[in-house]
Amino acid sequence: MPLNQPIRAWRDRRVWIVGASTGIGAALAERWGTAGARLALSARSGDKLAALAQGINAAGGAAMVLPLDVRSPDALQVAHAAIVERWGGIDLVVLNAGTYAPMRADAFDLGSMNEHFAVNYQGVVNALAAVIPGLLLRAAQQPAIAIVSSVAGYRGLPEALAYGPSKAALINLAETLYLDLSKKGIGVFLIDPGFVDTPLTSQNKFKMPALISAQEAARQIELGMALGEFEIHFPKRFTRVMRMLRLLPYGAYFRLVRRMTGL
Ligand SMILES: NC(=O)c1ccc[n+]([C@@H]2O[C@H](COP(=O)([O-])OP(=O)(O)OC[C@H]3O[C@@H](n4cnc5c(N)ncnc54)[C@H](OP(=O)(O)O)[C@@H]3O)[C@@H](O)[C@H]2O)c1
């Protein structure tokens, strides 16, 4: 029994991607735009969104652009109202906006800590405040929410002092949303990527294990949605190991992570 209603048809599906200007979000937009979905694309970089939408529309797709900063609840409310006025409702909202800067405790940066929570966690909460009331009203149409977290949210990891906790909070948020919303007919997908080659990870100085392209990440997300999975994690050769590490007692986990990362 799939945990969510599988999503297999993309033609005319009304999809709002928040965090669509680059990386995984842009790859999803290109993929679903080609498949005939109606797209609303949001992020701060209006120029990048416009270029993306232009390419999608030139290929016969239907994309509109709504630039915003997820740190502003008002901006999300305004964008949501504009989408509903245009489409009458939303079938899938993908909350993908995120930021990452490595940090360790001996270089503790309160500004960066707060920024990670403001964008990665509070940004999702701000979007949920905008979309949930409308999704509940149209629950009979089986709409869905997808939250992009990370395997970095599973357990504590070196360099992830600011990023990891914000992603851990999203995992708990998605689980709790699922318990509340799935029984009302609203799907909740939790997306936990491993390493994906995007502007976000380009700053990493270490060799990223099992690195995949943004296009492959988008393909995996679509596959997970077609299977109706709750947690969509990929690439499996990496995420299966990360999931096993979750089961280790703390002593073994800390020793293993130190040995694996050398940090
Ligand atoms: N790449 C990986 O290895 C990896 C692994 C696990 C999870 N993830 C997660 O996947 C998601 C997408 O990341 P990515 O790797 O594709 O990186 P990316 O290319 O840097 O994409 C991040 C997206 O978020 C948007 N964004 C950032 N801050 C924003 C803000 N304040 N308001 C609105 N939009 C904002 C960015 O657009 P603007 O800058 O134009 O606003 C961009 O569209 C993130 O949530 C990330 O944490 C990535």
PDBQT file of the ligand as one rigid body, heavy atoms in Angstrom, charges set to zero:
ROOT
HETATM    1  N1  LIG A 301      22.600  19.618  -3.571  1.00  0.00    +0.000 N 
HETATM    2  C1  LIG A 301      22.578  18.679  -2.623  1.00  0.00    +0.000 C 
HETATM    3  O1  LIG A 301      23.494  17.876  -2.500  1.00  0.00    +0.000 OA
HETATM    4  C2  LIG A 301      21.406  18.598  -1.676  1.00  0.00    +0.000 A 
HETATM    5  C3  LIG A 301      21.365  17.514  -0.803  1.00  0.00    +0.000 A 
HETATM    6  C4  LIG A 301      20.306  17.414   0.080  1.00  0.00    +0.000 A 
HETATM    7  C5  LIG A 301      19.311  18.351   0.085  1.00  0.00    +0.000 A 
HETATM    8  N2  LIG A 301      19.381  19.417  -0.768  1.00  0.00    +0.000 N 
HETATM    9  C6  LIG A 301      18.315  20.417  -0.720  1.00  0.00    +0.000 C 
HETATM   10  O2  LIG A 301      17.746  20.566  -1.985  1.00  0.00    +0.000 OA
HETATM   11  C7  LIG A 301      17.167  21.865  -2.096  1.00  0.00    +0.000 C 
HETATM   12  C8  LIG A 301      17.611  22.490  -3.402  1.00  0.00    +0.000 C 
HETATM   13  O3  LIG A 301      19.006  22.710  -3.322  1.00  0.00    +0.000 OA
HETATM   14  P1  LIG A 301      19.972  22.648  -4.583  1.00  0.00    +0.000 P 
HETATM   15  O4  LIG A 301      21.023  21.692  -4.239  1.00  0.00    +0.000 OA
HETATM   16  O5  LIG A 301      19.215  22.490  -5.835  1.00  0.00    +0.000 OA
HETATM   17  O6  LIG A 301      20.661  24.081  -4.460  1.00  0.00    +0.000 OA
HETATM   18  P2  LIG A 301      20.511  25.439  -5.250  1.00  0.00    +0.000 P 
HETATM   19  O7  LIG A 301      20.760  25.229  -6.702  1.00  0.00    +0.000 OA
HETATM   20  O8  LIG A 301      21.335  26.422  -4.503  1.00  0.00    +0.000 OA
HETATM   21  O9  LIG A 301      18.949  25.790  -5.089  1.00  0.00    +0.000 OA
HETATM   22  C9  LIG A 301      18.423  26.427  -3.965  1.00  0.00    +0.000 C 
HETATM   23  C10 LIG A 301      17.146  27.124  -4.402  1.00  0.00    +0.000 C 
HETATM   24  O10 LIG A 301      16.589  27.779  -3.257  1.00  0.00    +0.000 OA
HETATM   25  C11 LIG A 301      16.346  29.138  -3.588  1.00  0.00    +0.000 C 
HETATM   26  N3  LIG A 301      16.458  29.975  -2.406  1.00  0.00    +0.000 N 
HETATM   27  C12 LIG A 301      17.506  30.083  -1.549  1.00  0.00    +0.000 A 
HETATM   28  N4  LIG A 301      17.237  31.005  -0.614  1.00  0.00    +0.000 NA
HETATM   29  C13 LIG A 301      15.982  31.481  -0.889  1.00  0.00    +0.000 A 
HETATM   30  C14 LIG A 301      15.158  32.463  -0.290  1.00  0.00    +0.000 A 
HETATM   31  N5  LIG A 301      15.545  33.148   0.799  1.00  0.00    +0.000 N 
HETATM   32  N6  LIG A 301      13.943  32.692  -0.835  1.00  0.00    +0.000 NA
HETATM   33  C15 LIG A 301      13.538  32.017  -1.942  1.00  0.00    +0.000 A 
HETATM   34  N7  LIG A 301      14.274  31.069  -2.548  1.00  0.00    +0.000 NA
HETATM   35  C16 LIG A 301      15.487  30.828  -2.033  1.00  0.00    +0.000 A 
HETATM   36  C17 LIG A 301      17.423  29.462  -4.619  1.00  0.00    +0.000 C 
HETATM   37  O11 LIG A 301      17.064  30.560  -5.424  1.00  0.00    +0.000 OA
HETATM   38  P3  LIG A 301      17.528  32.071  -5.238  1.00  0.00    +0.000 P 
HETATM   39  O12 LIG A 301      18.945  32.070  -4.793  1.00  0.00    +0.000 OA
HETATM   40  O13 LIG A 301      17.277  32.636  -6.600  1.00  0.00    +0.000 OA
HETATM   41  O14 LIG A 301      16.589  32.641  -4.224  1.00  0.00    +0.000 OA
HETATM   42  C18 LIG A 301      17.381  28.181  -5.453  1.00  0.00    +0.000 C 
HETATM   43  O15 LIG A 301      16.319  28.234  -6.359  1.00  0.00    +0.000 OA
HETATM   44  C19 LIG A 301      17.627  22.634  -0.852  1.00  0.00    +0.000 C 
HETATM   45  O16 LIG A 301      16.581  22.645   0.099  1.00  0.00    +0.000 OA
HETATM   46  C20 LIG A 301      18.777  21.801  -0.342  1.00  0.00    +0.000 C 
HETATM   47  O17 LIG A 301      18.981  21.947   1.048  1.00  0.00    +0.000 OA
HETATM   48  C21 LIG A 301      20.407  19.557  -1.653  1.00  0.00    +0.000 A 
ENDROOT
TORSDOF 0
